[in-house]
Amino acid sequence: MSERSQISQHNLLELQGASVHYGRAIILASISLTVEKGELVAVIGPNGTGKSTLLRAISGLVELERGKIFYEGQLIAESSKSQFRALGRNQSLKPHKIVKLGIIHCPERRRLFTESTVRDNLELGAYTIENREVIEKTMRWVLKLFPFLEERLDEEAGVFSGGEQQMIAIGRSLMGNPKLLLLDEPSLGLAPMVKQTIVDAIRQIQKAGTTILLVEQDASIALEICDRGYLMEDGRIELEGTSEELSNNEHVKEAYLGII
């Protein structure tokens, strides 16, 4: 049976036993998870448990020590110890090729070009799009999602508040027309009211047809909006289930939702 035939036709993304090491430290330990087209899947867990590394592995920014990652049935990353890689037949894709497939990564802490304008930051997200009409249509969608930006497109991104910069970062990611949007801690350090604005935007993005893999330390936010979720602890998947199942789990309630 071929590798492609082993992948569920319903899965947009599938990780099979993905492991990442930094030196001798194990950051991801045999992670297996799936994301179906149209889903919003959340990964929750404490700081330092490997959630951001998970997204970096999918984006091709870190190499797998073991395991494989498939996207739309295509192998996009494999173990650095694979027999094929040992023979010089590296099937892992470079990050820019992964972006061209439709996987867009919105990183933790925004990573904007703060001395450039909002317009420039947004348009940089569309660097793989050659059709100007598509870029302009997507820009209109981003400005509809975050209307406060429309009159401030020519201001430097660095003058905006943390919450506003997060909206710019999400907008920049949307400019690449993602099929799969990887969101890394979008609510980090934000006030409750701003967090709710981000939550509402994420809902609209999914409703518009974008599949989302969300990494989020704030479990209450993640479980409020996700279809399914995974709990990561110490680089391992400890629990998985629907939003309702995880919300009702005693360990999740006590450790992550503050319910005793």
C-alpha positions in Angstrom: 0.0 0.0 0.0 1.4 3.4 -1.0 2.0 6.2 1.6 -0.7 8.3 -0.1 -3.3 5.5 0.1 -2.7 5.3 3.9 -3.8 8.9 4.4 -7.5 9.6 5.0 -9.1 11.4 2.1 -10.8 13.6 4.7 -7.6 14.9 6.3 -6.1 18.1 5.0 -3.2 17.7 7.4 -1.8 14.6 9.1 1.2 14.2 11.3 2.4 10.7 11.9 4.8 10.2 14.8 6.4 13.6 14.4 9.4 14.1 16.7 11.7 17.1 17.0 14.9 17.3 19.1 17.0 20.4 20.0 20.3 18.8 20.8 19.5 16.1 23.3 16.3 17.7 24.4 13.1 16.2 23.0 10.7 19.0 22.1 8.1 16.9 20.2 7.7 13.2 21.1 6.0 11.2 18.4 3.1 13.6 17.7 0.2 12.3 15.7 -2.7 14.5 14.8 -5.1 15.3 12.0 -7.0 18.3 10.7 -9.9 17.9 8.3 -10.8 20.5 5.7 -12.9 23.2 7.2 -12.1 22.4 10.8 -10.8 24.6 13.5 -8.5 22.4 15.6 -6.9 23.7 18.8 -3.7 22.6 20.5 -3.7 23.6 24.2 -1.2 23.2 26.9 1.3 25.0 29.1 4.2 27.2 28.0 7.3 25.3 26.9 5.5 22.1 25.9 6.3 22.3 22.2 3.2 23.9 20.8 5.0 26.5 18.8 7.6 24.0 17.6 4.7 21.9 16.3 3.7 24.7 14.0 7.3 25.4 13.0 7.6 21.7 12.0 4.5 21.9 9.8 5.9 25.1 8.2 9.2 23.5 7.5 11.2 25.8 9.8 12.5 22.9 11.9 13.4 19.4 10.8 11.8 16.2 12.0 14.0 13.8 13.9 11.4 11.1 13.2 8.0 10.8 11.6 6.2 12.4 8.6 3.8 15.2 7.8 1.3 15.0 5.0 -0.8 17.9 3.5 -3.6 17.1 1.0 -2.1 13.6 0.8 1.3 14.9 -0.2 4.4 14.2 1.9 5.8 17.6 2.9 8.2 16.6 5.7 9.9 13.5 6.8 12.4 12.3 9.3 16.0 13.5 8.9 16.9 9.8 9.4 14.7 8.6 6.6 16.2 6.0 4.3 15.4 8.2 1.3 17.0 11.2 2.8 20.1 9.1 3.6 20.3 8.4 -0.1 20.1 12.1 -0.9 16.4 12.0 -2.0 15.0 14.6 0.4 11.2 14.7 0.1 10.8 17.4 2.7 9.7 20.8 1.2 11.4 24.1 1.9 9.3 26.7 3.8 8.6 28.8 0.7 7.2 25.8 -1.1 5.0 24.9 1.8 3.6 28.5 1.7 2.8 28.1 -2.0 0.8 25.0 -1.2 -1.5 27.2 1.0 -0.1 26.7 4.5 0.3 30.1 6.1 1.9 30.6 9.5 0.9 33.5 11.7 3.7 33.4 14.3 3.7 34.1 18.0 4.3 37.8 19.0 3.3 39.0 15.5 6.7 39.6 14.0 5.7 42.7 12.0 7.9 45.1 10.2 7.2 47.9 12.6 8.8 50.7 10.6 6.8 49.8 7.5 3.3 50.9 6.9 0.3 48.7 7.6 -0.3 48.5 3.9 3.2 47.3 3.2 3.0 44.7 6.0 -0.3 43.4 4.6 0.9 43.3 1.0 4.1 41.4 2.0 1.7 38.6 3.0 0.6 38.3 -0.6 4.1 37.8 -2.0 3.1 34.4 -3.6 0.0 35.9 -5.3 0.7 37.2 -8.8 -2.9 38.3 -9.7 -3.3 41.9 -8.6 -7.1 41.6 -8.6 -6.9 38.7 -6.1 -4.7 40.8 -3.9 -7.0 43.7 -3.9 -10.1 41.5 -3.3 -8.3 39.9 -0.3 -7.3 43.3 1.0 -11.0 44.4 1.0 -11.8 41.2 3.0 -9.1 41.9 5.5 -10.3 45.5 5.9 -13.9 44.3 6.4 -12.6 41.9 9.1 -10.6 44.7 10.8 -12.3 47.9 9.7 -10.3 50.2 11.9 -7.3 49.5 9.6 -8.8 51.1 6.5 -8.1 54.8 7.5 -4.7 53.9 9.0 -3.1 51.9 6.1 -0.3 54.4 5.7 0.7 54.6 9.3 3.7 52.7 10.6 2.7 49.3 12.1 4.9 50.1 15.2 2.6 52.8 16.5 -0.3 50.4 17.0 -1.2 48.7 20.2 -0.4 45.0 20.8 -3.9 43.9 20.0 -4.0 46.0 16.9 -0.7 44.6 15.8 -2.1 41.1 16.3 -4.9 42.0 13.9 -2.4 43.3 11.4 -0.5 40.0 11.7 -3.6 37.9 11.1 -4.5 40.1 8.2 -1.1 39.7 6.7 -1.5 35.9 6.9 -4.9 36.1 5.2 -3.3 38.1 2.3 -1.7 34.8 1.2 -5.1 33.2 0.7 -4.4 30.3 3.1 -6.1 26.9 2.8 -4.6 26.1 6.2 -4.0 28.9 8.6 -1.6 28.1 11.5 -2.3 30.6 14.4 0.3 30.7 17.2 -0.9 32.2 20.5 -3.1 34.9 18.9 -4.4 36.1 22.3 -1.0 36.2 24.1 -0.7 39.3 26.3 -4.0 40.9 25.2 -6.7 42.5 27.3 -10.0 40.5 27.6 -11.9 42.8 25.3 -9.3 42.6 22.6 -9.1 38.8 23.0 -12.8 38.7 22.2 -12.3 40.7 19.0 -9.6 38.2 17.9 -11.9 35.3 18.8 -14.7 36.8 16.7 -12.3 37.3 13.8 -11.1 33.7 14.0 -14.7 32.5 13.8 -15.3 34.6 10.7 -12.2 33.3 9.1 -13.3 29.7 9.6 -16.8 30.6 8.4 -15.3 32.0 5.2 -13.8 28.6 4.5 -10.3 28.6 5.9 -9.2 25.6 7.9 -7.4 26.6 11.1 -4.9 24.9 13.4 -4.8 27.1 16.5 -2.1 26.9 19.2 -3.3 28.6 22.3 -2.3 28.7 26.0 -5.6 30.2 27.0 -7.6 27.0 27.0 -10.9 28.7 27.6 -10.6 30.7 24.4 -9.4 27.7 22.4 -12.2 25.4 23.6 -14.8 28.1 23.1 -14.2 28.2 19.3 -12.6 24.9 18.2 -14.3 21.8 16.7 -11.7 19.4 18.1 -8.7 19.8 20.3 -5.5 18.2 21.6 -3.8 18.7 24.9 0.0 18.7 24.8 2.1 18.3 27.8 5.9 17.8 27.8 6.0 17.4 24.1 3.4 14.7 23.9 -0.3 14.5 23.1 -2.0 13.5 26.3 -5.7 14.0 25.4 -7.7 14.6 22.3 -11.4 15.0 21.7 -14.2 17.4 20.7 -14.4 20.8 22.4 -17.1 19.5 24.7 -15.2 16.4 25.6 -12.1 18.4 26.5 -14.1 21.0 28.4 -15.7 18.3 30.5 -12.4 16.5 31.2 -11.5 16.7 34.9 -7.8 17.3 34.3 -8.5 20.0 31.8 -11.0 21.7 34.0 -8.7 21.8 37.0 -5.4 22.5 35.3 -6.4 24.8 32.4 -9.9 26.1 33.0 -9.6 26.9 36.7 -12.6 24.8 37.6 -12.2 22.8 40.8 
